[in-house]
Amino acid sequence: MAEGDGGQVWTCPMCDNSFLGSMSKAAHQKNFYKTVNDPTRCDYARRLITTAVVCSPLVAVDENYEESVAIYEAPVENYEAPVENYEAPVENYEAPVENYEEPVENYEEPVENNEEPVIAVDEIYEEPVVPVVLENYEAPVVPVIQIPVMRTPLHELTMRPPQTKIMERRQRRSYSMHSNDQYFLTGTPPRDMVAIMERWDTFVNDTRSLCSEKFWSIFLSMHQLSGVAIDTALTVVKKTFMQDELPHMKKRFPTSRTKLLKSVQTLQSFFWPHVMHTTRIDLSNLESPRKLGYVDFKFVDPVFGWLVAARRQRPDEMHWRPIPAKNTNGDQVFGGGIHQGLAFREACRSCENDAYPMAISIHWDGTGATGVQATPICVGVANSNNSGPDTQFCLGFIPVVPGMGKEFWRSPHGTTAKFHIRQQVVGAILRVLEQSAERGVLCPLQSLSGAEVILLLKPRLMCMNIDQPEAQLYFGMRNRHSCSKCIRRTGYSCFRQCTAQSGDIIRRLYDVFQHEGTPAVTKKKAYDKLRRYGFNPERRCLLTSFADKLLVRVPQLTPRMEVFPCCDFRDILHGLGIFLYRIVCGKGINLIAWSSNAKQLLDMRLADVCAQRHFRDQDDRSYRVQKSIFSEADMSAKDKVQMMFFLPHVLGHTGSAVPVSARIHLLTAIARVQLMLIACRGRRQYSVPEFRQIYDEGYVTVFRCMELIHEAYHDRDFARKSDKHEKNPDSNPRPKRYCSKHRYFVHLTDVMYYILRTLCVSYYGRYVLHLTNVMFYILRTLFLHILRTLCMYILRTYCSLC
């Protein structure tokens, strides 16, 4: 008997075996971490279904068993159709359960204790099976699945190991890059960046020779600090450590950043004019308090910027070919990196003549420091799975109109001016890339062996990483609820999917609305349709006008052509992390009626959990200490994501501090949110059914739990407001009970409407649409009246019986 257990017997919930003592219990609990397909797991023999039926795939579903099991069996040689009085064969028969009596001769009916009798084929098919005899016919080989096919348990999805850098580099080393000399035989020669990069290397070496190595080792370690801090540090270092140096060495150690920049400017005319572009943006047609002229936008060549950032990366972390990955079941998995995605595969397929894709990402965002506001626009290397600052190159800054105050930029005219400027700025960059999208670019890059190889690359725009306000402005969306991927439904049911947007329809609607010869009635219809689809008719995004070959169109993503192919996607931090935190904490935890003692207790638990420093990120850095779970003050976006992993330890594994009415719902929502955050971080690989299980079912579960919490505390407020209404009905209106909306009748009336509309249009044309609308509303009113009468009749009958 173990001392710490007090002689208590522990029963395993998976195999129902009992164990005595802490040592045996701990040894057996290792089965919890084994996969479903592991034969050494304790419940493996219990879950393995040995009964098989010779038929088409049959799905067995039990009410008490949440997972569906698909059973398959190979066809039997010399199989004959079953006849009446079917007798089970005795040879090679295995009893599937215990207490099974061995079969005897002249066996006619199953034994009473046999829980799994043999199922005759006549009981499965409704029609009799007629045997067909074919000469020289061989039965096809059908694989036999010995292990049941079931859904992956949620705890195994959370424990999925991520793909490490070593695994990624091993996959990258499976092939090598090579240069192709056939591009000289094509009609249009590619753009040559070899000479530009040689000139760039010379410019870098000349700039480095302006100062000593000691200066660069000190300056580069603090070049991101303020100018005052840099000048002070350089002056102190020179006075303290450079006294014994030679005079020519002291001259190569400037004491201020201004002197350094003046020295570098003497070499700029040697290189920068070869890679700079300038475009003029006309603002004369925009409405403003004063007449606007134009602004100039100067930017670095995006191909050169991408090439500089790509040469900083490790050769074994740059991907040039797709490497699909599959799990043990043969299903393709995603999430391990860009080389496993459909977009990268399509980008590689679109490159011809042995060319490789130049995967490009473009993003911009406003920032400010010391009272100066700026919006840098950068180009990034999308061939790598890294997202650090070394993968980005700043091309320039989005220009602003000088002399205009904050009131102008906050007004609708200012928003229109910012929209026009961003369209022209991004369009100028895309035009440079579009010129090389088809003919390609010759780029010198480092191979795995360390030698420099010249590759033919074709630019492909993989993504535009911008936040929601910038995306709403640039893509011309109506509001923050609009989406360029799907049409927003008028209903709020999370169990129904939205209709995908069609790029061709949106383009035609914009053409109809902007054409000068369009009648006013038709233009009004196009205006309303665009707003219904979530677009601003007055702001048309020109992305597809500037780029054609540059865009990557993946037909497998949606049944329709996307409006902005592979561009308009929200980032994980804002679109998922912060959103889920505000749903759980803002509309879940803060909605619960906590007592002051409970709040103080939970905050003390949070401080204790943070003080232990057990939580660490991928870079082995501990999580920041948080103050309270009831407030998001002084919390960054990363802190909000980390808070979701603090909450289970603060609330406890049983949630005893949470009120009973919201305990299960809150813990379930937090568990689902954690699973969604784990699946999108760390490059874990999942199949498409597993992604649907994580996100599609996860969103439904989270919002359903939040709805149940809201319903519980709405009933509490209902009782309080009812008491006030009874005491003073004039000042306090009658409260309404919480009612979840069910729209089942709308589905039926929609089907009736579309059937009538299809029949009428097919016979009489489009002039009877108004008639079908009238018939639709009449049928809907009659149906509602009948449904209401039936409900009242049932209610009266039930009350009379009671």
C-alpha positions in Angstrom: 0.0 0.0 0.0 1.4 3.4 -0.9 1.8 5.8 1.9 0.5 8.9 0.1 -2.7 7.3 -1.3 -4.2 6.1 2.0 -5.0 2.7 0.4 -7.4 4.2 -2.2 -7.8 2.4 -5.5 -7.6 4.4 -8.7 -9.6 3.4 -11.8 -8.4 4.3 -15.3 -11.1 6.1 -17.2 -10.0 4.6 -20.5 -9.6 0.9 -19.8 -11.5 0.6 -16.5 -8.6 -1.2 -14.8 -8.0 -0.5 -11.1 -4.5 0.3 -9.6 -3.3 0.5 -6.0 -0.4 2.8 -5.1 1.1 6.0 -6.5 3.8 4.2 -8.5 1.5 2.0 -10.5 -0.9 4.9 -11.0 1.9 7.2 -12.3 3.2 4.4 -14.6 -0.2 3.7 -16.1 -1.0 7.4 -16.6 1.6 7.5 -19.3 -1.0 6.0 -21.6 -2.8 9.4 -21.6 0.0 10.8 -23.7 0.0 8.1 -26.3 -1.7 8.5 -29.7 -4.9 6.7 -30.8 -3.0 4.4 -33.2 -0.4 3.3 -30.6 -0.9 -0.5 -30.0 0.6 -0.2 -26.5 -2.1 2.2 -25.3 -4.2 0.6 -22.6 -7.6 1.0 -24.4 -6.3 -0.1 -27.8 -7.9 -3.6 -27.7 -11.1 -2.1 -26.3 -11.5 0.4 -29.1 -10.6 -1.9 -31.9 -13.7 -3.1 -33.7 -13.3 -6.6 -35.1 -16.8 -7.0 -36.6 -16.8 -6.3 -40.3 -19.5 -6.2 -42.9 -19.0 -7.1 -46.6 -20.7 -4.1 -48.2 -20.1 -0.5 -49.1 -18.6 1.8 -46.4 -20.9 1.7 -43.4 -20.9 4.4 -40.7 -21.8 3.2 -37.3 -23.0 5.9 -34.9 -23.9 5.4 -31.3 -25.7 8.0 -29.2 -23.3 7.5 -26.3 -20.3 7.5 -28.6 -19.4 10.9 -30.1 -17.1 9.6 -32.8 -18.2 8.0 -36.0 -16.4 4.8 -37.0 -16.0 3.8 -40.7 -15.8 0.1 -41.2 -14.2 -1.5 -44.3 -13.4 -5.0 -45.3 -11.8 -6.6 -48.4 -14.1 -8.6 -50.7 -14.0 -12.4 -50.1 -12.9 -14.6 -52.9 -15.6 -16.7 -54.6 -18.2 -14.7 -52.8 -21.8 -15.8 -53.4 -25.0 -13.9 -52.8 -26.6 -14.8 -49.5 -29.7 -16.9 -49.4 -32.4 -17.5 -46.8 -31.5 -19.3 -43.6 -28.0 -18.0 -43.8 -25.7 -20.0 -41.6 -22.5 -18.4 -40.2 -19.3 -20.2 -41.1 -17.6 -21.9 -38.2 -14.0 -21.9 -39.5 -11.7 -19.0 -38.5 -14.5 -17.4 -36.4 -13.4 -15.2 -33.6 -15.6 -14.2 -30.8 -15.7 -10.4 -30.6 -16.9 -10.1 -27.0 -16.7 -12.1 -23.8 -19.2 -14.8 -22.7 -19.5 -16.0 -26.2 -20.5 -19.6 -26.7 -18.7 -21.5 -29.4 -20.8 -22.3 -32.5 -22.0 -25.8 -33.0 -23.1 -27.8 -36.0 -26.4 -26.9 -37.6 -26.2 -23.4 -36.1 -29.4 -21.5 -36.9 -29.7 -18.5 -34.6 -27.2 -16.5 -32.6 -26.6 -17.4 -28.9 -28.3 -15.2 -26.4 -25.1 -13.8 -24.9 -23.6 -12.9 -28.3 -23.7 -9.1 -28.4 -22.4 -8.8 -32.0 -24.3 -11.2 -34.3 -23.3 -11.5 -37.9 -25.3 -9.1 -40.0 -26.7 -10.6 -43.1 -26.3 -8.6 -46.3 -30.1 -8.8 -46.9 -30.6 -6.8 -43.8 -28.5 -3.9 -45.2 -29.7 -3.6 -48.7 -33.4 -2.9 -49.4 -33.4 -4.6 -52.7 -32.2 -8.2 -53.2 -28.7 -8.7 -54.5 -28.6 -10.5 -57.8 -25.3 -12.3 -58.4 -23.6 -11.5 -61.7 -21.1 -14.0 -63.1 -18.3 -12.6 -65.3 -15.7 -14.5 -67.1 -12.0 -13.8 -66.4 -13.0 -11.3 -63.7 -10.7 -10.6 -60.8 -12.0 -8.9 -57.7 -10.3 -5.5 -57.0 -8.0 -5.3 -54.0 -9.6 -3.2 -51.3 -7.4 -2.2 -48.3 -8.5 -3.4 -45.0 -8.4 -0.8 -42.2 -7.7 -2.7 -39.0 -7.8 0.5 -36.9 -11.1 2.4 -36.7 -11.3 5.7 -38.6 -12.4 8.4 -36.1 -12.0 12.1 -35.3 -8.8 13.2 -33.6 -9.3 13.9 -29.9 -8.9 17.5 -28.9 -6.1 16.8 -26.4 -4.0 15.2 -29.2 -4.5 18.3 -31.4 -3.1 20.5 -28.6 -0.1 18.2 -28.1 0.8 18.1 -31.8 4.6 18.8 -32.0 5.6 21.8 -34.1 8.0 21.7 -37.0 11.4 22.8 -35.9 14.0 24.7 -37.8 16.1 21.6 -38.1 13.2 19.7 -39.8 12.6 22.6 -42.1 16.3 22.8 -43.1 16.4 19.1 -43.7 13.4 19.4 -46.1 15.1 22.3 -47.9 18.3 20.4 -48.4 16.4 17.7 -50.4 16.9 19.7 -53.6 19.4 22.2 -54.9 19.0 25.3 -57.1 20.6 25.6 -60.5 20.9 28.4 -63.1 19.3 28.0 -66.5 20.9 29.4 -69.6 17.8 28.9 -71.8 16.3 32.3 -70.8 18.6 34.0 -73.4 16.7 32.2 -76.1 13.3 33.7 -75.2 11.9 36.7 -77.0 12.0 39.2 -74.1 15.2 39.1 -72.1 14.9 39.1 -68.3 15.9 42.0 -66.2 19.5 41.8 -65.1 20.2 42.6 -61.4 23.7 41.1 -61.4 25.4 44.4 -62.3 23.2 46.3 -59.8 24.2 44.0 -57.0 27.9 44.2 -57.8 27.6 48.0 -57.7 25.8 47.7 -54.3 28.6 45.5 -52.9 31.1 48.1 -54.0 29.1 50.9 -52.4 28.8 49.0 -49.1 32.6 48.4 -49.0 33.3 52.0 -49.7 31.0 53.1 -47.0 32.6 50.7 -44.5 36.0 52.1 -45.3 35.0 55.6 -44.3 35.3 54.7 -40.6 37.3 52.2 -38.5 36.2 48.8 -37.4 36.0 49.9 -33.8 33.6 52.7 -34.8 31.3 50.3 -36.7 31.3 47.8 -33.8 30.1 50.5 -31.4 27.8 52.4 -33.8 25.9 49.4 -35.1 25.1 48.2 -31.6 23.2 51.4 -30.8 22.1 52.9 -34.1 18.4 52.5 -33.2 18.8 54.9 -30.2 18.1 58.6 -30.4 20.6 61.0 -31.9 21.5 62.6 -28.6 22.3 59.2 -27.0 24.4 58.1 -30.0 26.4 61.4 -30.1 27.0 61.3 -26.3 28.2 57.7 -26.4 30.5 58.2 -29.3 32.1 61.3 -27.7 32.7 59.6 -24.4 34.2 56.5 -26.1 36.6 58.5 -28.2 37.8 60.6 -25.3 38.3 57.6 -23.0 39.6 54.9 -25.3 41.0 56.7 -28.4 43.7 58.9 -26.7 46.6 56.6 -27.6 45.5 56.0 -31.2 47.2 57.5 -34.3 45.8 60.7 -35.8 44.5 59.1 -38.9 42.6 56.5 -36.8 41.0 59.3 -34.8 39.7 60.9 -38.0 38.0 57.6 -38.9 36.0 57.7 -35.6 33.4 60.5 -36.0 31.8 61.7 -32.7 28.3 62.4 -34.1 25.8 60.8 -36.4 25.5 64.0 -38.5 29.2 63.8 -39.4 28.8 60.2 -40.4 25.8 61.0 -42.7 27.6 63.8 -44.4 30.5 61.4 -45.2 28.1 58.8 -46.6 26.3 61.4 -48.8 29.5 61.9 -50.8 29.1 58.3 -52.1 25.3 58.3 -52.7 25.6 59.6 -56.3 27.6 56.5 -57.1 24.7 54.0 -56.5 21.3 55.3 -55.4 20.2 57.0 -58.7 20.3 53.5 -60.3 17.6 52.0 -58.0 15.4 55.0 -57.2 11.9 55.8 -58.7 9.8 58.9 -58.6 6.1 59.2 -59.3 3.8 62.3 -59.2 0.4 62.0 -57.6 -2.2 64.5 -58.8 -4.5 65.9 -56.1 -6.2 68.7 -58.0 -9.5 66.8 -58.4 -10.0 66.2 -54.7 -12.2 68.4 -52.6 -10.4 70.3 -49.8 -10.6 73.6 -48.0 -7.8 74.9 -50.3 -6.7 73.8 -53.7 -4.3 70.9 -53.7 -1.7 70.5 -56.4 0.4 67.3 -56.4 2.9 65.4 -54.2 5.9 63.4 -55.3 6.6 59.9 -54.0 10.2 58.6 -54.1 10.8 55.0 -53.4 13.5 52.3 -53.8 13.2 49.7 -56.5 11.1 46.8 -54.9 13.1 44.1 -56.7 16.3 45.5 -55.4 14.9 45.8 -51.8 13.7 42.2 -51.9 17.0 41.0 -53.2 18.9 42.8 -50.4 16.6 41.3 -47.8 16.8 37.8 -49.4 20.7 37.8 -49.3 20.5 38.2 -45.5 18.7 34.9 -45.1 20.2 31.5 -44.6 20.3 29.5 -47.9 18.7 26.5 -46.3 15.7 28.6 -45.1 14.8 30.0 -48.5 12.2 27.8 -50.3 12.0 27.7 -54.0 9.9 24.5 -54.6 6.7 23.2 -52.9 7.2 20.3 -50.5 3.8 18.9 -49.6 3.5 17.0 -46.3 1.2 14.2 -45.4 0.2 12.5 -42.1 0.1 8.8 -41.3 -3.4 8.5 -42.9 -2.2 9.9 -46.2 -4.0 13.3 -45.9 -2.2 16.4 -46.8 -1.4 18.7 -43.9 -0.8 22.4 -43.8 0.7 24.8 -41.3 4.4 23.7 -41.3 5.5 26.6 -43.5 4.9 28.4 -46.8 6.4 25.5 -48.8 3.4 23.4 -47.8 0.7 25.8 -48.8 -1.5 25.9 -51.9 -0.6 29.5 -52.8 3.2 28.8 -53.0 2.4 25.7 -55.1 0.4 27.8 -57.5 3.1 30.4 -57.6 5.7 27.8 -58.5 3.4 26.3 -61.2 2.9 29.7 -62.8 6.7 30.1 -63.3 7.9 28.7 -66.6 11.3 28.1 -68.2 12.8 26.6 -65.0 12.2 29.9 -63.2 11.6 30.1 -59.4 9.1 32.3 -57.7 10.1 35.6 -56.1 7.5 35.5 -53.3 6.8 39.1 -52.2 4.9 40.6 -49.3 4.0 44.3 -49.1 2.8 46.1 -45.9 2.6 49.5 -44.4 1.4 51.0 -41.1 1.5 54.4 -39.5 3.8 55.1 -36.6 5.1 58.1 -34.7 7.8 59.2 -32.3 8.8 62.5 -30.7 5.8 64.2 -32.4 6.7 63.1 -35.9 4.2 60.9 -37.8 5.2 58.7 -40.7 3.8 55.7 -42.7 6.7 53.5 -44.0 5.9 51.0 -46.7 8.1 47.9 -46.9 8.6 44.9 -49.1 9.3 41.5 -47.5 10.7 38.1 -48.4 7.9 35.5 -48.5 10.1 32.6 -49.6 11.2 32.2 -46.0 9.2 31.2 -42.9 10.9 33.9 -40.9 9.1 37.1 -40.0 11.9 39.1 -38.4 13.0 42.6 -39.3 15.9 41.2 -41.4 13.3 39.9 -43.9 11.9 43.4 -44.6 13.3 46.4 -46.6 11.8 49.9 -46.3 11.1 51.3 -49.8 9.9 54.8 -48.7 7.3 56.7 -46.8 3.7 57.4 -48.0 3.6 61.2 -48.7 1.2 63.5 -46.9 -0.2 66.9 -48.0 1.6 69.7 -46.2 -0.2 72.4 -44.4 -3.4 70.4 -43.7 -4.5 70.1 -40.0 -6.0 67.2 -38.1 -9.5 68.3 -38.8 -9.1 67.8 -42.5 -7.6 64.3 -42.2 -10.4 63.3 -39.8 -13.1 64.5 -42.2 -14.6 62.5 -45.1 -12.6 64.6 -47.6 -9.4 63.8 -45.8 -10.2 60.1 -45.9 -10.8 60.3 -49.6 -7.4 62.0 -50.0 -5.7 59.3 -48.0 -7.4 56.6 -50.1 -6.3 58.2 -53.4 -2.7 58.7 -52.2 -2.5 55.0 -51.1 -3.9 53.8 -54.4 -1.3 55.7 -56.4 1.6 54.8 -54.0 0.9 51.0 -54.0 0.1 51.2 -57.7 3.5 52.7 -58.5 5.3 49.9 -56.7 3.1 47.2 -58.3 3.8 48.6 -61.8 7.6 48.1 -61.3 7.0 44.5 -60.2 4.5 43.8 -62.9 7.0 44.7 -65.6 9.2 41.8 -64.4 6.4 39.3 -63.5 6.4 37.6 -66.9 9.9 38.0 -68.2 11.7 37.4 -64.9 14.7 38.8 -63.1 18.3 37.5 -62.9 19.3 37.5 -59.3 22.6 36.4 -57.7 21.9 34.4 -54.6 23.9 32.0 -52.4 23.3 28.3 -52.8 23.5 25.6 -50.2 27.2 24.9 -50.9 28.1 28.6 -50.3 28.7 29.4 -54.0 26.9 32.2 -55.7 24.4 31.1 -58.4 22.4 33.3 -60.8 18.7 32.4 -60.7 15.8 33.4 -62.9 13.1 34.6 -60.5 9.6 35.8 -61.3 7.9 38.2 -58.8 4.7 36.9 -57.3 2.6 38.9 -54.7 1.9 36.4 -51.9 0.3 38.7 -49.3 -0.3 42.2 -48.1 0.1 42.3 -44.3 -1.9 45.4 -43.2 -4.1 45.8 -40.2 -7.9 46.2 -40.3 -8.1 50.1 -40.6 -5.6 50.2 -43.4 -7.2 47.3 -45.2 -10.6 48.8 -45.0 -9.3 52.1 -46.5 -7.1 50.5 -49.2 -9.4 47.8 -50.4 -12.4 50.1 -50.4 -14.5 48.2 -47.9 -17.7 49.8 -46.6 -17.0 49.3 -42.8 -15.0 47.2 -40.4 -17.6 44.4 -40.6 -17.2 44.0 -44.4 -15.1 41.3 -46.0 -13.7 40.8 -49.5 -13.8 37.0 -49.1 -17.4 36.4 -48.3 -20.7 38.3 -48.3 -21.9 39.3 -44.9 -25.2 37.7 -44.0 -28.1 39.6 -42.6 -28.7 36.9 -40.0 -26.4 36.2 -37.1 -26.4 32.4 -37.0 -22.9 31.0 -36.7 -24.1 27.6 -38.0 -24.5 28.8 -41.6 -21.7 29.7 -43.9 -21.6 33.0 -45.9 -21.6 33.1 -49.7 -18.2 33.6 -51.3 -17.5 36.9 -53.1 -17.0 36.8 -56.9 -14.3 39.0 -58.4 -16.0 39.2 -61.7 -19.3 40.4 -60.2 -17.6 43.1 -58.2 -15.7 44.3 -61.2 -18.8 44.5 -63.4 -20.7 46.4 -60.7 -17.9 48.9 -60.4 -17.8 49.3 -64.2 -21.6 49.9 -64.3 -21.5 52.4 -61.5 -18.5 54.4 -62.8 -19.6 54.5 -66.5 -20.8 57.9 -67.5 -23.5 56.5 -69.9 -25.2 54.3 -67.3 -28.8 55.2 -66.6 -29.6 56.5 -63.2 -31.8 53.6 -62.3 -29.1 51.0 -63.2 -26.4 53.0 -61.4 -28.6 53.1 -58.3 -29.0 49.3 -58.4 -25.2 48.8 -58.8 -24.7 51.3 -55.9 -27.0 49.3 -53.6 -25.6 46.0 -54.6 -22.0 47.1 -53.9 -23.0 48.3 -50.5 -24.9 45.0 -49.8 -21.7 43.1 -50.7 -19.7 45.2 -48.3 -17.9 47.6 -50.7 -17.8 51.4 -50.9 -19.0 52.4 -54.4 -17.1 55.7 -54.2 -13.7 54.0 -53.5 -12.6 51.4 -56.0 -9.4 49.5 -55.2 -7.0 49.5 -58.2 -5.0 46.5 -57.2 -6.2 44.3 -60.1 -5.7 47.2 -62.5 -2.0 47.6 -61.7 -1.2 43.8 -61.3 -2.3 40.8 -63.4 0.6 38.4 -63.8 1.8 39.4 -60.3 -1.2 38.0 -58.5 -1.5 34.3 -57.4 -4.9 32.9 -58.0 -5.6 29.6 -56.2 -8.7 27.9 -57.6 -8.9 25.4 -54.7 -9.6 28.1 -52.1 -13.0 29.2 -53.2 -15.5 28.1 -55.9 -15.4 31.7 -57.3 -12.6 33.9 -58.3 -11.4 36.1 -55.4 -11.8 39.8 -55.5 -8.2 40.4 -54.3 -6.3 37.1 -54.8 -4.2 36.1 -51.9 -4.0 39.7 -50.6 -6.7 40.6 -48.2 -6.1 38.5 -45.1 -6.1 39.6 -41.5 -3.0 39.0 -39.3 -3.2 36.4 -36.6 -2.4 38.8 -33.8 -5.3 41.2 -34.4 -7.7 39.0 -36.2 -7.5 36.1 -33.9 -5.6 36.8 -30.7 -7.0 40.1 -29.6 -10.5 39.2 -30.9 -10.7 36.0 -28.9 -9.4 37.7 -25.7 -12.0 40.4 -25.9 -14.7 37.8 -26.5 -13.7 35.6 -23.5 -12.6 38.3 -21.0 -14.6 41.3 -22.1 -17.9 39.5 -22.8 -17.4 36.5 -20.7 -15.5 37.1 -17.5 -16.6 40.7 -17.0 -20.2 39.7 -17.5 -20.2 37.3 -14.6 -21.3 38.8 -11.2 -18.1 38.5 -9.2 -18.0 39.4 -5.6 -15.2 41.7 -4.3 -13.6 38.8 -2.4 -13.7 36.6 -5.5 -12.0 39.3 -7.6 -9.3 39.8 -5.1 -8.7 36.0 -4.8 -8.4 35.6 -8.6 -6.0 38.5 -8.9 -3.9 37.1 -6.0 -3.8 33.7 -7.9 -2.7 35.5 -11.1 0.2 37.3 -9.2 1.3 34.0 -7.7 1.2 32.2 -11.1 3.2 35.0 -12.8 5.7 35.1 -10.0 6.7 31.4 -10.5 7.9 32.1 -14.1 6.8 28.7 -15.3 5.4 30.0 -18.6 7.9 30.6 -21.4 7.6 31.3 -25.1 9.4 29.8 -28.1 12.5 31.9 -27.5 12.7 30.6 -23.9 11.6 34.0 -22.5 9.2 34.1 -19.5 5.8 35.6 -19.8 5.3 39.1 -18.5 3.7 39.6 -15.1 0.1 40.7 -15.4 -1.9 42.8 -12.9 -5.5 41.6 -13.2 -7.8 39.4 -15.4 -10.6 41.9 -15.2 -8.8 44.8 -17.0 -6.7 45.0 -20.2 -4.9 48.2 -19.1 -1.1 48.3 -19.9 -1.4 45.1 -21.9 0.1 44.6 -25.3 -1.4 42.3 -27.9 1.1 39.6 -27.0 0.1 39.9 -23.3 -3.5 39.3 -24.2 -2.6 36.1 -26.0 -0.6 34.9 -23.0 -3.4 35.8 -20.6 -5.5 33.0 -22.3 -3.0 30.5 -21.0 -2.9 32.0 -17.5 -6.7 31.8 -17.0 -7.0 28.0 -16.5 -4.4 28.1 -13.7 -6.0 31.2 -12.1 -9.6 29.8 -12.2 -8.5 26.3 -11.2 -9.0 22.9 -13.0 -12.4 22.6 -11.4 -13.4 26.3 -11.6 -14.6 26.4 -8.1 -14.2 30.2 -8.0 -16.6 30.6 -10.9 -20.4 30.6 -10.3 -22.1 27.3 -11.1 -24.3 28.9 -13.8 -21.2 29.9 -15.9 -18.6 27.4 -14.7 -18.7 24.8 -17.5 -19.4 27.3 -20.2 -16.4 29.5 -19.3 -13.9 26.6 -19.0 -15.1 25.1 -22.3 -14.7 28.4 -24.1 -11.2 28.9 -22.7 -10.1 25.4 -23.7 -11.4 26.0 -27.3 -9.6 29.3 -27.5 -6.4 27.8 -26.3 -6.6 25.1 -29.0 -7.2 27.7 -31.7 -4.2 29.8 -30.5 -2.0 26.7 -30.3 -2.9 25.6 -33.9 -1.9 29.0 -35.4 1.4 29.4 -33.5 4.5 27.3 -33.7 4.0 25.9 -37.3 2.0 22.8 -36.3 0.8 20.6 -39.1 -2.9 19.8 -39.4 -5.1 18.3 -42.1 -8.2 20.1 -43.5 -10.7 18.1 -41.4 -8.6 18.8 -38.3 -8.6 22.6 -39.1 -12.4 22.5 -39.5 -12.6 20.7 -36.2 -10.4 23.3 -34.5 -11.8 26.5 -36.0 -15.2 25.8 -37.5 -16.4 23.8 -34.5 -14.3 25.9 -32.1 -16.0 29.2 -33.1 -19.4 27.7 -32.8 -18.6 26.2 -29.4 -17.1 29.5 -28.1 -19.9 31.7 -29.1 -22.5 29.1 -27.9 -20.8 29.2 -24.5 -20.8 33.0 -24.4 -24.5 32.9 -25.4 -25.3 30.6 -22.5 -23.4 32.8 -20.1 -25.3 35.9 -21.4 -28.6 34.0 -21.1 -27.9 33.1 -17.5 -27.1 36.6 -16.4 -29.8 38.1 -18.5 -32.3 36.1 -16.5 -30.8 37.5 -13.3 -31.2 41.1 -14.6 -34.8 40.2 -15.7 -35.8 39.3 -12.2 -34.3 42.5 -10.9 -36.0 44.7 -13.5 -39.3 42.8 -13.1 -39.3 43.8 -9.4 -38.7 47.5 -10.3 -41.5 47.3 -13.0 -44.0 45.9 -10.5 -43.2 48.7 -8.0 -43.2 51.6 -10.4 -44.4 50.6 -13.9 -44.5 54.2 -15.1 -40.8 54.8 -14.7 -39.6 51.2 -15.4 -40.7 49.5 -18.6 -41.5 45.8 -18.7 -38.3 43.8 -19.3 -38.0 41.3 -22.0 -36.9 37.7 -21.5 -33.8 36.4 -23.3 -34.8 34.6 -26.5 -32.5 32.9 -28.9 -33.7 33.5 -32.4 -34.6 30.5 -34.5 -35.2 31.0 -38.2 -36.3 27.6 -39.4 -39.4 28.9 -41.1 -37.3 31.3 -43.2 -35.5 28.4 -44.7 -38.7 26.9 -46.0 -40.1 30.1 -47.3 -36.8 30.9 -49.1 -37.0 27.5 -50.8 -40.6 28.1 -51.9 -39.6 31.6 -53.2 -36.7 30.3 -55.3 -38.8 27.5 -56.7 -41.6 29.8 -57.8 -39.1 32.4 -59.1 -37.2 29.7 -61.2 -40.5 28.4 -62.6 -41.9 31.8 -63.5 -38.7 33.2 -65.0 -38.2 30.1 -67.1 -41.7 30.5 -68.7 -42.5 34.2 -68.7 -39.2 36.0 -68.4 -37.8 38.6 -66.0 -41.0 40.8 -65.9 -42.7 38.5 -63.4 -40.2 39.0 -60.6 -42.4 41.5 -58.9 -45.2 39.0 -58.9 -43.0 36.3 -57.4 -42.0 38.7 -54.6 -45.7 39.3 -53.8 -46.4 35.6 -53.8 -43.4 35.1 -51.6 -44.6 37.5 -48.9 -48.1 36.1 -49.1 -46.9 32.5 -48.6 -44.6 33.6 -45.8 -47.5 35.4 -44.0 -49.7 32.4 -44.4 -47.1 30.1 -43.1 -46.4 32.2 -40.1 -50.1 32.4 -39.3 -50.5 28.7 -39.5 -47.4 28.1 -37.4 -48.7 30.6 -34.7 -52.1 29.0 -34.7 -50.6 25.5 -34.3 -48.4 26.6 -31.4 -51.4 28.2 -29.6 -53.4 25.0 -30.0 -50.6 22.9 -28.6 -50.2 25.3 -25.7 -53.9 25.3 -24.9 -54.0 21.5 -25.0 -51.0 21.1 -22.8 -52.4 23.6 -20.2 -55.8 21.8 -20.2 -54.1 18.5 -19.5 -52.1 20.0 -16.7 
